[in-house]
Amino acid sequence: MKSTVLTLLLLSAGAAYAEAPAPPSTDPPQLARHMDDLATLLDLTDAQKAQMQTVLAAQHAKMKQSFEQAKASGTHPDWEQMKAMHEQLQQETLQKLSTVLSATQLKKFQIIQQHMNAMHHMGHGGPAAPPPPAPPQN
């Protein structure tokens, strides 16, 4: 039960920080709720929460700027370029967060990111969920 609740919280906490091209909601109450969920899951202090929010907002702005530049130039980055850009931004974000979070908090954040990436790929043609188990035969 506890792991189910934690999994659900992990999935909801990172929704505002899902990978591009699906931008997070711009609804301030929803963003605040997601940040509060993330702060609870990572056991952040108020100072850490503010610093983390700044780092994540900068990551989002940088990703958005990259997409806008590509759109303005009339080019469409291919899958490999998008993947490389996303991985680079994730590494930069982790590097910045390593000065804000403890090693345990950083590891938890990486797990949350992995779950969110997996959920995002499922919704965009990524790996499909396994089929449900067959019902028992009588």
C-alpha positions as CSV (number, residue, x, y, z in Angstrom):
1,M,0.0,0.0,0.0
2,K,2.8,2.4,1.0
3,S,4.6,1.8,-2.3
4,T,1.5,2.3,-4.3
5,V,0.8,5.7,-2.6
6,L,4.5,6.7,-3.1
7,T,4.4,5.7,-6.8
8,L,1.2,7.8,-7.3
9,L,2.8,10.8,-5.5
10,L,6.0,10.4,-7.6
11,L,4.0,10.4,-10.8
12,S,1.9,13.4,-9.8
13,A,4.8,15.4,-8.4
14,G,6.9,15.5,-11.5
15,A,4.0,16.1,-14.0
16,A,4.9,19.8,-14.1
17,Y,8.5,18.9,-15.1
18,A,7.8,16.4,-17.8
19,E,10.2,16.3,-20.7
20,A,9.5,18.4,-23.8
21,P,7.7,18.8,-26.1
22,A,4.9,18.5,-23.6
23,P,5.3,21.8,-21.6
24,P,4.2,21.8,-18.0
25,S,0.9,23.5,-17.2
26,T,1.1,27.2,-16.8
27,D,-1.7,27.2,-14.2
28,P,0.0,28.7,-11.2
29,P,-2.0,26.8,-8.6
30,Q,-1.2,23.5,-10.3
31,L,2.5,24.4,-10.6
32,A,2.6,25.3,-6.9
33,R,0.9,22.0,-6.0
34,H,3.4,20.1,-8.0
35,M,6.3,21.9,-6.4
36,D,4.8,21.3,-3.0
37,D,4.4,17.6,-3.8
38,L,8.0,17.5,-4.9
39,A,9.1,19.3,-1.8
40,T,7.3,16.7,0.4
41,L,8.7,13.7,-1.5
42,L,12.3,15.1,-1.3
43,D,11.9,16.5,2.2
44,L,13.1,19.9,1.0
45,T,13.7,22.9,3.3
46,D,12.1,26.2,2.3
47,A,15.5,27.4,1.0
48,Q,16.0,24.2,-1.1
49,K,12.5,24.4,-2.5
50,A,13.1,28.0,-3.7
51,Q,16.5,27.1,-5.2
52,M,15.1,24.0,-6.9
53,Q,12.2,25.9,-8.3
54,T,14.6,28.4,-9.8
55,V,16.8,25.7,-11.4
56,L,13.8,23.8,-12.8
57,A,12.3,27.1,-14.2
58,A,15.6,27.9,-15.9
59,Q,15.7,24.4,-17.4
60,H,12.2,24.8,-18.7
61,A,13.0,28.3,-20.1
62,K,16.1,27.0,-21.8
63,M,14.2,24.1,-23.5
64,K,11.4,26.5,-24.6
65,Q,14.0,28.9,-26.1
66,S,15.6,26.0,-28.0
67,F,12.2,25.0,-29.5
68,E,11.4,28.6,-30.4
69,Q,14.7,29.1,-32.1
70,A,14.2,25.9,-34.2
71,K,10.7,27.0,-35.0
72,A,11.8,30.5,-36.1
73,S,14.5,29.1,-38.3
74,G,12.0,26.8,-40.0
75,T,14.0,23.7,-39.1
76,H,12.6,20.7,-37.2
77,P,15.2,18.9,-35.1
78,D,15.2,15.1,-35.6
79,W,14.6,12.6,-32.8
80,E,18.3,12.2,-32.1
81,Q,18.9,16.0,-31.8
82,M,15.9,16.3,-29.5
83,K,17.1,13.4,-27.3
84,A,20.6,14.8,-27.1
85,M,19.4,18.3,-26.2
86,H,17.1,16.8,-23.5
87,E,19.8,14.7,-22.0
88,Q,22.2,17.6,-22.0
89,L,19.6,19.8,-20.2
90,Q,18.9,17.0,-17.7
91,Q,22.7,16.7,-16.9
92,E,23.0,20.4,-16.5
93,T,20.0,20.4,-14.2
94,L,21.3,17.5,-12.1
95,Q,24.7,19.3,-11.8
96,K,23.0,22.5,-10.6
97,L,20.8,20.5,-8.2
98,S,23.8,18.7,-6.8
99,T,24.7,21.9,-5.0
100,V,21.2,22.3,-3.6
101,L,20.1,18.8,-2.7
102,S,21.7,16.1,-0.5
103,A,22.9,12.9,-2.3
104,T,19.8,11.1,-1.1
105,Q,17.5,13.9,-2.3
106,L,19.2,14.0,-5.6
107,K,18.8,10.2,-6.1
108,K,15.1,10.5,-5.3
109,F,14.8,13.3,-7.8
110,Q,16.5,11.1,-10.5
111,I,14.0,8.3,-9.7
112,I,11.1,10.7,-10.1
113,Q,12.5,11.9,-13.4
114,Q,12.8,8.3,-14.6
115,H,9.2,7.6,-13.7
116,M,8.1,10.8,-15.5
117,N,10.1,10.0,-18.6
118,A,8.7,6.5,-18.7
119,M,5.1,7.8,-18.4
120,H,5.7,10.5,-21.0
121,H,7.1,7.9,-23.5
122,M,4.1,5.7,-22.9
123,G,1.8,8.5,-24.0
124,H,3.8,9.4,-27.1
125,G,4.4,6.2,-28.9
126,G,7.1,4.9,-26.5
127,P,7.2,1.5,-25.0
128,A,3.8,0.0,-24.4
129,A,2.6,-1.2,-21.1
130,P,2.7,-5.0,-20.7
131,P,-0.5,-6.8,-21.5
132,P,-2.7,-7.7,-18.5
133,P,-2.3,-11.2,-17.1
134,A,-4.6,-13.8,-18.5
135,P,-7.5,-14.8,-16.2
136,P,-7.0,-18.0,-14.3
137,Q,-8.4,-21.1,-16.0
138,N,-10.9,-23.2,-14.0
